[in-house]
Amino acid sequence: MLNQSTLVLSPDLNLSFGDLETAWAEDPKATETASIVSEDKLENFDLDALSVAAIVSLTTIAVGVSKDLIVHLIKRALERADKKKETKEEQEIEVVQIPDTETGLPLFIARRKHSD
């Protein structure tokens, strides 16, 4: 049984789909859990209120993708990007999960955590 989830990367992460794809491919747990594909649009969600840098489709077998795995991989992709830029920033990432009212499958929105 295949499950389809979607991850939206906020522009404040400064990550492209390629950055995440590389981090995903290098992590055995991630590749065992899901495959990822870049998407052009999001069918069941109105994202007008959100700025979107990338939309990623996650296809899993039987089990869903955890928010912890997504945070781990985004941090890994950010670390790789920082090494290329030779900068070091503290990366606090939050992943918000919103259920799709039509399918019940989750939409994950990843962004930098902002202090309140």
C-alpha positions as CSV (number, residue, x, y, z in Angstrom):
1,M,0.0,0.0,0.0
2,L,1.5,3.4,-1.0
3,N,0.9,6.6,0.9
4,Q,1.4,10.0,-0.6
5,S,2.3,13.0,1.6
6,T,3.5,16.4,0.6
7,L,6.2,18.6,2.0
8,V,6.3,22.3,1.4
9,L,9.7,24.1,1.9
10,S,9.5,27.7,3.0
11,P,11.7,30.2,1.3
12,D,13.3,31.2,4.6
13,L,15.1,27.8,4.6
14,N,17.1,28.9,1.5
15,L,16.9,25.3,0.3
16,S,16.1,24.0,-3.1
17,F,14.5,20.6,-4.0
18,G,18.0,19.5,-5.1
19,D,19.5,20.3,-1.7
20,L,16.9,18.2,0.1
21,E,17.1,15.4,-2.6
22,T,20.9,15.1,-2.0
23,A,20.4,14.9,1.8
24,W,17.6,12.4,1.4
25,A,19.6,10.1,-0.9
26,E,22.5,10.0,1.5
27,D,20.4,8.9,4.5
28,P,19.6,5.1,4.5
29,K,16.6,5.5,6.8
30,A,15.1,8.2,4.6
31,T,15.5,6.2,1.4
32,E,14.0,3.1,3.1
33,T,11.1,5.2,4.3
34,A,10.0,7.2,1.3
35,S,11.0,8.4,-2.2
36,I,10.7,12.1,-3.1
37,V,9.8,13.9,-6.2
38,S,9.6,17.6,-7.0
39,E,6.1,18.9,-7.8
40,D,5.0,22.0,-9.7
41,K,1.7,22.6,-7.8
42,L,-0.4,21.4,-4.9
43,E,-3.8,20.0,-5.8
44,N,-5.9,20.0,-2.7
45,F,-4.4,23.0,-0.8
46,D,-4.8,26.7,-1.2
47,L,-1.3,28.0,-0.5
48,D,-1.9,31.6,-1.4
49,A,-1.1,32.7,2.2
50,L,2.2,30.8,2.1
51,S,5.4,31.6,0.3
52,V,6.6,28.4,-1.3
53,A,10.2,27.6,-2.3
54,A,9.6,24.0,-3.3
55,I,6.9,21.4,-3.2
56,V,8.0,17.8,-2.6
57,S,5.9,14.7,-3.0
58,L,6.8,11.9,-0.5
59,T,5.7,8.3,-1.4
60,T,5.9,5.8,1.4
61,I,5.1,2.1,1.7
62,A,2.6,1.4,4.4
63,V,4.1,3.8,7.0
64,G,4.0,7.5,7.0
65,V,7.0,9.9,7.1
66,S,7.7,11.3,10.6
67,K,8.2,15.0,11.3
68,D,11.4,14.1,13.1
69,L,12.9,12.6,9.9
70,I,11.9,15.6,7.9
71,V,13.6,18.0,10.4
72,H,16.7,15.8,10.5
73,L,17.0,15.8,6.7
74,I,16.4,19.5,6.3
75,K,19.0,20.3,8.9
76,R,21.4,18.0,7.0
77,A,20.7,19.8,3.8
78,L,21.2,23.1,5.5
79,E,24.5,22.0,6.9
80,R,25.7,21.0,3.4
81,A,24.6,24.3,2.0
82,D,26.4,26.2,4.8
83,K,29.6,24.3,4.1
84,K,29.4,25.4,0.5
85,K,28.9,29.0,1.6
86,E,31.5,28.7,4.4
87,T,29.0,30.1,6.9
88,K,27.7,28.6,10.1
89,E,24.1,29.4,11.3
90,E,22.1,27.8,14.1
91,Q,19.3,26.0,12.4
92,E,16.0,25.7,14.3
93,I,13.5,24.1,12.0
94,E,9.8,23.5,12.6
95,V,7.5,21.2,10.7
96,V,3.8,21.8,10.8
97,Q,1.5,19.0,9.8
98,I,-1.9,19.9,8.3
99,P,-4.3,17.1,7.2
100,D,-5.8,17.2,3.7
101,T,-9.5,17.4,4.3
102,E,-10.2,15.4,1.1
103,T,-7.7,12.5,1.4
104,G,-6.7,12.6,5.1
105,L,-3.1,12.5,4.1
106,P,-0.7,15.0,5.7
107,L,0.8,18.1,4.3
108,F,4.0,19.0,6.0
109,I,5.2,22.6,5.9
110,A,8.9,23.1,6.9
111,R,10.2,26.5,7.9
112,R,12.7,28.2,10.2
113,K,11.4,28.4,13.7
114,H,10.9,32.1,14.7
115,S,11.2,33.2,18.3
116,D,7.9,34.5,19.7
